[in-house]
Amino acid sequence: MERSIIDNPRLAKTGEEQCKWFKKKMPVLKAVRDIFLKNKPLNGKSIIICMHIEPKTAVWIDALLAGGAREITLIGCVGTTQPSTAAFLASQKNLSVLGKEHDTYRTQKKYIEQALRSKKDLILDNGGSIVIEWHSGKYKWTPLGATEETKSGKNQIESKVKSPLLPIVVIDDSPLKKTLENTIGVGQSVVDGIIRATSLLLGGKRVLVIGYGWCGRGIAARMRGMGAITMVHDINPIKLLQAKMEGNIVNSCEGLLPLADIIITVTGRENVLTKSHYAKMKDGVILCNAGHFSSEIDLNALSKAFTREKINDHIDAYSAGNKIIYLLENADLINLSAADGNPIEIMDMGLGMHALAAAAIADGKRPLKKEIQPVPQQINYDLAELCLRLF
């Protein structure tokens, strides 16, 4: 096992206490844990995971260990690691944690390379970084398969892995995740993150949501519910028409940028906003990212064109001439870096699905093709019925 790399091991007790509330409020994962404890679908398996290190993840990890996992290496996502949770998890048997609060993408890559030096049976990914690195050809062993949590990660894998050498189950392709986690959960948590970071009233603000997928749709709906005037841009005209019919102002990105008080990127793509866009933004605009990667916003171009001043732990001011652009959380995921991520019940469902998908790969009862594929439909049905009983 890898030696844990965390901020402060002495926070383990604090992390344990913080996780108790979450564990009580996640009945789906409790039910999955009970099934795993009985059937041991992960028996003897070595697992490498990339996931946000926060209390809901700790409850999920506990279920995986109950399923018989021999050892787990958990690597944190950039900008979302809670040191107390990392310390608590690192104190557990058969578990290594590689994740600090202020890690960078370069640091994360080093963690992944370090962890992949020894054979892993399963890859449970979030952002595609582990899957992509394993496909580099440097590793002489093949896992049973992998999962990918997000659309952003799926996009990355599709662009960089032309012919997958193992089954890759995309959690984000589940209809349950799209409708419940992405639309309802992300919508609520992004509003929560922006309010916590700024303490501003959303009512009356002109909020531009760039990207009208399942997450963007949920964010816009919750913003309207808070009294904001919502505007939407998407490169897909069908999505734009949907946004218009659902009560949003739609236009080109260039046409909406000068009007926006708050701009939220949620596309899963890189460099959605860059130098030419900054010139069109109004003075005092607030900019944040709700997509997986901070690279949705071109921070290099922003830093070159503007002078940065740190306002507080959540906000940086970028100034040039008579214009100031306020950036929240250095473009890291606003709902996790400024708040506590998606609601507990939502992640109870989502992480329960992730656990069941991992078990489906590990037990080999239904052999999966070496390709990118959605969650098996039976898992969706079983989980929906479980949620209906428990929520």
Secondary structure, DSSP 4 states (H G I P E B T S, - for coil): -PPPB-S-GGGHHHHHHHHHHHHHT-HHHHHHHHHHHHH-TTTT-EEEEEE--SHHHHHHHHHHHHTT-SEEEEEEPTT---HHHHHHHHTSTTEEEE--TT--HHHHHHHHHHHTTS--SEEEESSSHHHHHHTTS------SEEEE--HHHHHHHHHH-SS-SS-EEEGGGSHHIIIIIIIIIHHHHHHHHHHHHH----TT-EEEEE--SHHHHHHHHHHHHTT-EEEEE-S-HHHHHHHHHTT-EE--HHHHGGG-SEEEE-SS-S-SB-HHHHTTSPTTEEEEE-SS-GGGB-HHHHHHHSEEEE-SSSEEEEEETTEEEEEEGGGSBHHHHSS--S-HHHHHHHHHHHHHHHHHHHH-SSPPPSSEEEPPHHHHHHHHHHHHHH-
